[in-house]
């Protein structure tokens, strides 16, 4: 959900500025502070293409947010029908022609979502029903936030696992590179294919949001409290994008992103937020107008899912980073090395729908 400028800049003001392709190219191979792991913007790139990727920040949040809002506001079945029908769909989001040997194993329960926050160089919205720019164009966007959200079969909890954007992983057809390059090179299908081959976990659905949507949602709930400070949309955006001043870089930044997601949910999943029907309607309008989901998630599926998780609150959510073995410099880029043993146990727990047991028996990099 956070965007980082390829030149290592942070701050909400950078979101609004389109970068020259030459600057993005120069960023590759410049070391820990500047490496983006992404190709430069392709010739013919348009503002619409770029901003779309930025909007992909809050995936599972859409389901949990809408569920809590509708349940608390008591808006009834008409509202559910109305608002789920307004959610924008992403066509052809899933990979095709993947060899059977590379397809993920069938899970034993629950559902897993991929939440993506994209860095798009566009001043126009790229996700949601108000999108004015295309979803994806090769080299024009980077997925700077990637979270797997697992909802167990009983739908009583939610487990959010952040995948560091700089993770050095195999990308189908492209050799090894940073994980966020998958989205830049091949859009949602290549990113989903990469994540599924990496984890052997089936991605059931995808949700995305860009920076314009990020600010809109934050301001719609009256701002959030992060790092001991109350922040509006622009301030919160700057907060979750920062990483170079943080002791653990990307790993601390993913926790900031998780803290933001939790703060937004905590702010909205309260009766006080919806005592005013007009305020509730405005928030619902903002949510449904800024988030996009894959076209396999039908209105009926979304409604069923919303009702099944209506009792989930932030206290029932566990946030963690995927296990990391360390850091390295590869091809002039600062990269994150995932822990093969640690991640294999985590992915197995997701597949077997035993995340509660995993959390109880493993001490991992969790959000406090």
C-alpha atoms as one frame of an Amber mdcrd trajectory, in Angstrom:
protein
   0.000   0.000   0.000   2.905   2.262   0.103   4.785   3.829  -2.765   8.495
   4.524  -2.845  10.073   6.783  -5.390  12.854   5.001  -7.313  15.251   7.735
  -6.261  14.594   6.928  -2.603  12.376   9.916  -1.886   9.491   9.790   0.538
   6.610  12.105   1.277   3.105  12.624   0.006   4.230  15.311  -2.418   6.129
  12.759  -4.504   2.957  10.815  -5.242   1.660  13.622  -7.334   4.776  14.038
  -9.458   5.321  11.893 -12.550   8.923  10.808 -12.871  10.875  10.737 -16.117
  11.638   7.263 -17.409  15.340   8.116 -17.330  15.224   8.679 -13.563  13.607
   5.311 -12.991  16.211   3.614 -15.110  19.054   5.297 -13.271  17.638   4.099
  -9.969  18.273   0.463 -10.812  21.584  -0.770  -9.584  22.357   2.280  -7.482
  22.436   0.489  -4.158  20.283   0.145  -1.069  18.866   3.646  -1.040  17.997
   3.939  -4.704  17.343   0.504  -6.150  13.743  -0.035  -7.168  14.091  -3.393
  -8.860  11.739  -2.148 -11.532  12.083  -1.285 -15.183  11.528   2.260 -16.334
   8.262   3.515 -17.716   7.671   2.152 -21.172   7.417   4.482 -24.179   3.846
   5.586 -24.731   2.960   5.268 -21.074  -0.089   7.281 -20.087  -1.093   8.938
 -16.824  -4.035   6.580 -16.481  -1.846   3.458 -16.606   0.444   4.699 -13.930
  -1.975   5.746 -11.273  -3.877   2.475 -11.396  -1.121   0.575  -9.694  -0.986
   2.991  -6.815  -4.553   2.286  -5.878  -3.944  -1.315  -5.059  -3.365  -0.959
  -1.391  -6.381  -2.278   0.534  -7.526  -5.676  -0.636  -9.027  -7.710   2.153
  -9.781  -4.437   3.839 -12.587  -3.875   1.363 -14.391  -6.996   2.489 -13.815
  -6.403   6.197 -14.532  -2.694   5.939 -17.779  -3.051   4.027 -18.849  -5.899
   6.283 -18.363  -3.902   9.451 -19.921  -0.773   8.011 -23.049  -2.487   6.801
 -23.443  -4.572   9.953 -22.998  -1.617  12.296 -24.968   0.893  10.277 -27.821
  -1.580   9.971 -28.340  -0.535   6.390 -29.863  -3.861   5.420 -29.855  -6.098
   2.356 -30.679  -3.291  -0.050 -27.468  -1.506   0.881 -25.468  -4.699   0.455
 -26.920  -5.210  -3.007 -26.359  -1.568  -3.885 -22.771  -1.183  -2.754 -21.365
  -4.529  -3.835 -22.717  -3.778  -7.293 -20.658  -0.571  -7.406 -17.266  -2.212
  -6.845 -14.985  -2.009  -9.902 -13.744  -5.299 -11.394 -10.326  -6.080 -12.892
 -10.668  -8.306 -15.983  -8.280 -11.170 -16.736  -6.411 -10.769 -13.439  -5.376
 -14.420 -13.129  -2.610 -16.238 -15.032  -3.437 -18.704 -17.788  -1.489 -21.529
 -19.407   0.445 -22.283 -16.224   1.908 -25.827 -16.300   0.088 -28.229 -13.995
   3.337 -28.868 -12.134   3.588 -25.148 -11.275   0.010 -24.683 -10.138  -0.619
 -24.366  -6.365  -1.899 -27.275  -4.338  -5.530 -27.282  -3.319  -6.054 -25.809
   0.143  -7.869 -27.580   2.942 -10.099 -24.686   3.900 -10.543 -20.955   4.027
  -9.778 -18.347   1.381  -6.648 -16.379   0.567  -6.597 -12.888  -0.937  -3.712
 -10.945  -2.430  -3.791  -7.259  -1.492  -1.650  -5.041  -3.669  -0.634  -1.411
  -3.279   0.822  -0.053  -6.476   3.208   2.762  -7.297   1.819   4.372 -10.453
   3.242   7.462 -12.108  -0.067   9.163 -12.855  -2.034  12.108 -11.561  -5.278
  10.318 -12.407  -7.101   7.582 -10.450  -6.335   4.104 -11.775  -8.588   1.879
  -9.666 -12.209   2.002  -8.640 -15.202   3.099 -10.669 -13.760   6.604 -11.031
 -10.548   5.386 -12.700  -9.312   7.696 -15.447  -6.074   5.841 -16.252  -5.398
   2.265 -17.387  -4.850  -0.538 -14.912  -1.435  -1.607 -16.108   1.230  -0.983
 -18.724   4.586  -2.727 -18.820   7.229  -0.808 -16.905   4.849   1.912 -15.725
   3.867   0.552 -12.307   5.449  -1.191  -9.326   3.659  -3.195  -6.645   5.109
  -1.668  -3.508   2.760  -3.366  -1.064   1.821  -7.029  -1.214  -0.107  -8.792
   1.511  -1.594 -12.264   1.655  -4.788 -12.225   3.707  -5.984 -15.638   4.824
  -9.531 -16.051   6.129  -9.940 -19.461   7.824 -12.939 -21.617   7.063 -14.730
 -20.543  10.262 -14.269 -16.860   9.305 -13.576 -15.924  12.915 -10.141 -14.417
  12.331  -7.958 -12.935   9.609  -4.216 -13.382   9.082  -2.326 -10.698   7.159
   1.164 -11.617   5.907   3.277  -8.943   4.214   5.611  -9.988   1.401   8.567
  -7.565   1.248   8.632  -5.791  -2.116  12.403  -6.316  -2.374  12.220 -10.087
  -1.877  14.613 -11.765  -4.341  12.474 -14.435  -6.004  12.060 -16.349  -9.276
   9.683 -14.567 -11.652   8.243 -16.911 -14.312   9.938 -16.312 -17.638  12.243
 -13.632 -16.242  14.736 -15.322 -13.942  15.258 -13.910 -10.448  14.381 -10.321
  -9.522  12.670  -8.311  -6.841   9.107  -9.420  -6.206   7.644  -6.040  -7.141
   9.122  -6.359 -10.646   6.544  -9.072 -11.416   3.713  -6.570 -11.454   5.736
  -4.075 -13.465   6.590  -6.626 -16.126   3.339  -8.563 -16.373   0.586  -6.919
 -14.342  -1.752  -8.861 -12.029  -1.410 -12.229 -13.855   2.376 -12.360 -13.539
   2.311 -11.164  -9.938  -0.286 -13.778  -8.963   1.636 -16.482 -10.838   4.864
 -15.445  -9.079   3.271 -15.456  -5.629   1.532 -18.785  -6.192   4.728 -20.482
  -7.357   6.675 -18.927  -4.488   4.219 -19.992  -1.782   2.353 -22.926  -3.351
  -0.740 -21.160  -1.958  -3.732 -20.609  -4.222  -4.712 -16.948  -4.517  -8.508
 -16.899  -4.546  -8.997 -13.189  -5.144  -7.150  -9.929  -5.767  -7.923  -6.378
  -4.555  -6.126  -3.122  -5.390  -6.164   0.564  -4.531  -3.987   3.517  -5.572
  -2.653   6.511  -3.630  -5.589   8.699  -4.533  -7.861   6.085  -2.999  -5.542
   5.784  -0.001  -5.869   9.474   0.801  -9.597   9.467   0.100 -10.292   6.604
   2.514  -8.090   8.078   5.240  -9.791  11.457   5.018 -13.227   9.826   4.782
 -12.812   8.334   8.274 -11.558  11.625   9.695  -7.875  10.662   9.683  -6.087
   7.962  11.661  -3.706   7.775  14.615  -0.264   6.464  13.632   3.036   6.729
  15.456   1.443   8.655  18.287   0.150  11.349  15.922  -3.204  12.055  14.293
  -2.768  12.130  10.497  -4.870  13.099   7.520  -4.608  11.271   4.198  -1.491
  13.064   2.927   0.346  12.681   6.247  -0.566   9.002   6.576   0.620   8.403
   3.016   4.004   9.912   3.818   4.199   7.847   7.010   3.607   4.470   5.335
   5.923   5.222   2.403   8.995   6.002   4.498  11.621   3.291   4.845  15.155
   4.648   4.531  15.127   6.282   7.972  13.792   3.096   9.577  16.207   0.655
  11.284  14.994  -2.367   9.302  14.034  -0.594   6.094  11.300  -2.457   4.214
  10.471  -4.725   7.156   9.629  -1.778   9.395   7.756  -0.124   6.559   5.532
  -3.175   6.090   4.620  -2.922   9.760   3.705   0.730   9.208   1.458  -0.369
   6.361  -0.122  -3.011   8.571  -0.596  -0.459  11.359  -2.355   1.844   8.916
  -4.689  -0.908   7.755  -5.510  -1.796  11.343  -6.050   1.871  12.237  -8.478
   2.423   9.350 -10.441  -0.681  10.276 -10.492   0.242  13.963 -11.737   3.723
  13.081 -14.516   2.483  10.842 -15.684  -0.663  12.616 -17.314   1.270  15.436
 -20.906   2.255  15.908 -19.924   5.893  16.425 -18.600   6.144  12.879 -22.037
   5.407  11.473 -24.487   7.097  13.814 -25.020   9.604  11.020 -26.600   7.865
   7.969 -25.279  10.527   5.587 -21.734  10.047   6.910 -22.055   6.271   6.548
 -23.267   6.639   2.966 -20.362   8.957   2.106 -17.819   6.486   3.475 -19.397
   3.593   1.608 -19.371   5.653  -1.579 -15.669   6.412  -1.091 -14.761   2.775
  -0.416 -16.613   1.370  -3.399 -15.407   4.110  -5.741 -11.680   3.681  -5.028
 -11.109  -0.079  -4.723 -10.936  -2.620  -7.547 -11.231  -6.413  -7.240 -10.804
  -9.285  -9.698 -13.757 -10.138 -11.916 -14.023 -13.624 -10.407 -15.335 -12.058
  -7.216 -18.978 -11.665  -8.186 -21.467  -9.488  -6.345 -22.965 -12.639  -4.844
 -19.559 -13.894  -3.696 -18.747 -10.513  -2.178 -22.066 -10.373  -0.330 -21.650
 -13.910   1.025 -18.123 -13.150   2.146 -19.154  -9.911   3.799 -21.814 -11.591
   5.876 -19.575 -14.526   6.793 -16.901 -12.247   8.311 -19.216  -9.662   9.844
 -18.057 -10.576  13.341 -14.335 -10.058  12.638 -12.756  -7.027  14.313  -9.197
  -5.735  14.497  -8.598  -7.725  17.680  -9.220 -10.878  15.658  -6.593  -9.982
  13.059  -2.948 -11.060  13.168  -0.396  -9.035  11.181   3.075 -10.388  10.399
   5.933 -10.309   7.903   6.950 -13.363   5.939  10.046 -14.946   7.582  13.251
 -13.316   6.354  16.778 -14.776   6.449  18.601 -11.502   5.856  19.599  -8.890
   3.288  22.067  -8.807   0.413  23.303  -6.785  -2.552  22.606  -8.501  -5.877
  23.238  -6.834  -9.226  23.722  -3.537  -7.444  20.364  -3.781  -5.709  19.538
  -4.102  -2.035  17.365  -7.191  -1.708  15.541  -9.167   0.967  16.261 -12.884
   1.287  13.284 -14.913   2.426  13.886 -17.757   4.906  13.136 -21.012   3.010
  12.495 -23.061   6.154  10.423 -20.418   7.887   8.312 -19.568   4.875   7.653
 -23.211   3.989   6.057 -23.745   7.408   3.976 -20.595   7.023   2.742 -21.464
   3.539   1.872 -24.966   4.732  -0.195 -23.517   7.578  -2.139 -21.387   5.108
  -2.755 -24.352   2.796  -3.866 -26.558   5.694  -5.954 -23.782   7.263  -4.028
 -24.171  10.532  -2.866 -20.589  10.982  -4.150 -20.453  14.566  -1.809 -23.311
  15.506   1.052 -21.731  13.566   0.699 -18.396  15.363   0.490 -20.136  18.734
   3.681 -22.130  18.170   5.881 -19.778  16.137   7.478 -16.542  17.221   7.573
 -14.427  14.078   7.942 -10.801  13.031   4.461  -9.729  14.129   2.905  -6.314
  14.483   2.579  -5.608  18.191
